[in-house]
């Protein structure tokens, strides 16, 4: 499968929310929050379009222009497109944008019970630096805080 990545717009929020709710049923963001994130001038949200034009994934970065730090806010891929390189492509797009905006390091939180996502981030050079106990609610799952120094990254 191949996908086309493009900047997300307000018109994509319905498709993004369908993936958000399916992927994160216990702690999905609200539609209002997602809409605000996509519209944030300091953000960079992208969608992955399948050949049929449907949205198979999305990812978001918060990185003020010229700031030293960036945060990966979210990344999700529909079930049928997982394990095919789409998550990697979305992550690499966010890292490229962080570099374009002048960030020297990127942070993220990942659920402690999501080894697939952790492996993706570790493969790109992210290191676990701390734990936020019971961060993901209502399940009370810990978050691993990870950091990537862009000057030392492999991407």
C-alpha positions in Angstrom: 0.0 0.0 0.0 1.0 3.5 -0.6 -0.3 6.7 0.9 -0.1 10.4 0.2 0.6 12.6 3.2 -0.8 16.1 3.3 -1.5 18.8 5.8 -4.7 18.2 7.7 -7.5 20.7 7.5 -10.8 21.3 9.4 -12.5 19.2 6.7 -10.5 16.2 7.9 -11.6 16.3 11.5 -14.5 13.8 11.0 -12.2 11.2 9.5 -9.5 11.9 12.1 -12.1 11.5 14.9 -13.3 8.1 13.5 -9.7 6.8 13.7 -9.2 8.5 17.1 -12.2 6.8 18.7 -11.4 3.4 17.2 -7.8 3.6 18.2 -8.2 5.2 21.7 -11.7 4.2 22.8 -11.1 4.9 26.5 -9.2 8.2 26.2 -10.0 9.7 22.8 -9.7 13.4 22.4 -12.9 15.4 22.0 -13.9 16.7 18.6 -13.4 20.3 19.8 -9.9 19.5 21.1 -8.9 17.8 17.8 -10.4 20.7 15.8 -8.4 23.2 17.8 -5.2 21.1 17.4 -5.5 20.9 13.6 -6.1 24.7 13.5 -3.3 25.7 15.9 -0.7 27.8 14.0 2.0 26.2 16.2 0.9 22.7 15.2 1.6 20.5 12.2 -1.1 17.8 11.6 -1.0 15.5 8.6 -3.3 12.9 7.3 -2.4 9.8 5.2 -4.7 9.4 2.2 -5.1 5.9 0.7 -5.5 5.3 -3.0 -9.3 5.5 -2.6 -9.0 8.9 -1.0 -9.9 7.7 2.5 -7.9 8.7 5.6 -5.9 5.8 6.9 -3.9 7.7 9.5 -3.0 11.0 11.1 -0.3 12.5 13.2 0.3 15.8 15.0 3.2 17.9 16.2 3.3 20.9 18.4 6.3 23.0 17.5 6.4 26.8 17.6 8.6 28.2 14.8 12.1 28.8 16.2 11.5 26.9 19.4 14.0 24.4 20.6 11.5 21.8 21.7 8.7 20.0 19.8 6.1 17.6 21.0 4.5 14.7 19.1 0.9 15.1 20.2 -0.6 12.0 18.5 -0.2 9.4 15.9 -2.8 6.8 14.8 -3.3 4.4 11.9 -6.4 2.4 11.0 -6.2 -1.3 11.8 -6.1 -2.5 8.1 -3.0 -0.3 7.4 -0.9 -1.2 10.5 2.5 -2.9 10.2 2.9 -1.6 6.6 5.2 1.4 7.2 2.5 4.1 7.5 3.3 4.9 11.2 6.9 5.2 10.3 6.1 7.6 7.4 3.9 9.7 9.6 6.5 9.9 12.3 9.2 10.8 9.8 7.1 13.6 8.5 6.6 15.0 12.0 10.4 14.8 12.7 11.2 16.6 9.4 8.7 19.4 10.3 10.3 19.7 13.7 13.7 20.2 12.0 12.2 22.7 9.6 10.9 24.7 12.5 14.3 24.7 14.3 13.6 22.2 17.1 16.7 20.5 18.6 14.7 17.9 20.5 11.3 16.2 20.3 9.3 14.7 23.2 6.3 12.4 23.3 4.3 10.3 25.7 3.5 6.7 24.8 1.3 4.2 26.7 3.3 1.8 28.7 1.0 -1.0 27.3 1.8 -0.2 23.6 5.0 -2.0 22.8 4.5 -1.6 19.0 4.5 2.2 19.3 7.4 2.1 21.7 9.4 0.0 19.3 8.7 2.5 16.4 9.9 5.4 18.5 13.0 3.6 19.8 13.9 2.6 16.2 14.0 6.3 15.4 16.3 7.0 18.3 13.9 8.1 21.0 15.0 7.3 24.5 12.7 6.7 27.5 13.5 9.4 30.1 10.7 9.2 32.6 7.3 7.8 33.5 4.0 9.6 34.2 2.2 7.2 36.5 -1.5 6.7 35.7 -1.4 9.3 32.9 -3.9 7.7 30.6 -7.4 7.9 32.1 -9.7 6.3 32.9 -7.7 3.1 32.6 -4.8 4.5 34.7 -2.1 3.3 32.3 1.4 4.8 32.8 2.9 7.0 30.1 6.6 6.6 29.1 8.0 10.0 28.3 10.5 9.7 25.4 13.0 12.2 24.0 14.8 12.4 20.7 17.8 14.8 20.2 17.4 15.7 16.5 21.1 16.2 15.9 21.7 12.6 16.9 18.6 11.1 15.3 18.7 8.4 12.6 15.7 9.7 10.7 
